[in-house]
Amino acid sequence: MIYYKCLRLFEEISLENGIQVINADMVAGKEHLEHAINQAIKAFNKGRNIAKNILLEVLVRLSGQRQIRHAIDKFGIKPGVRNIVIISKDKSLIESFVKKYKCKEDEDILKVDEEKYKRLKEIFGIEDSEIEAFNPKNFEEKIDILKKLIIERIALLNLD
């Protein structure tokens, strides 16, 4: 997985075979993404997958709930998005996509700032009281707690 900031705005993205493009503005760091990928692989290995495609399963796991449409709406690419994560086993597909949309590698897009923090809390239904229960001393600790709570919500998909 590689993280990109694209110069060309996305107007319309159709599903492309062998590649999953994710809105990086909805991802709470590498931990969130890596956990979703691991959970998607485990789900397929155990026959407990929600989606029929492993790449779409990653998107579903990132969203922390079972509705494929919700995962696509919230975590997929839509017009105006510039920050993306691309997942694929085929490096040439990634290279072609990056060239088409004039993307540059940028790991900073996964960082959680205050705006992203608020957005993620809303998307995952995490209340301030859940975070404050851990008695965070600063904003960085709040981010760490938020990431753990998101990962917990992803793990809950396996309990059904």
Secondary structure, DSSP 8 states (H G I E B T S, - for coil): -EEEEESS--S-----TT-EEEEGGG--HHHHHHHHHHHHHHHHHTT--SSSSHHHHHHHHHHTSS-HHHHHHHHS--TT--EEEEE-S-HHHHHHHHHHTTEEE-GGGG---HHHHHHHHHHHT--HHHHHTT--SSHHHHHHHHHHHHHHHHHHGGG-
